[in-house]
Amino acid sequence: MGGYVENILLSHLNQYKEILNEETSKRLKQPLIPDSMSSK
């Protein structure tokens, strides 16, 4: 049971990492960080 749930969580994490990597690479190409974001 536990291993099954862990596998699902891991697959979701991997998808999330890929999305995050795409977003960060897009931001690196066009670095537009609002002041409200950077001040926090």
C-alpha positions in Angstrom: 0.0 0.0 0.0 2.6 2.5 1.1 4.9 1.8 -1.9 1.9 2.3 -4.3 1.2 5.8 -2.8 4.8 6.7 -2.8 5.1 5.8 -6.5 2.1 8.1 -7.3 3.6 10.9 -5.3 7.0 10.5 -6.9 5.5 10.6 -10.4 3.6 13.8 -9.5 6.8 15.3 -8.1 8.7 14.5 -11.3 6.0 16.1 -13.4 6.0 19.2 -11.1 9.8 19.4 -11.4 9.6 19.4 -15.2 7.0 22.1 -15.1 9.1 24.1 -12.7 12.2 23.7 -14.9 10.3 24.9 -17.9 8.9 28.0 -16.0 12.4 28.9 -14.6 14.0 28.6 -18.1 11.4 30.8 -19.6 12.0 33.4 -16.8 15.7 33.2 -17.3 15.3 34.0 -21.0 13.1 37.0 -20.1 13.9 37.9 -16.5 11.0 40.0 -15.4 10.7 39.9 -11.6 8.1 42.3 -10.1 9.3 44.4 -7.1 6.5 42.9 -5.0 7.9 39.4 -5.6 11.6 40.2 -5.0 10.9 42.3 -1.8 9.4 39.3 0.0 
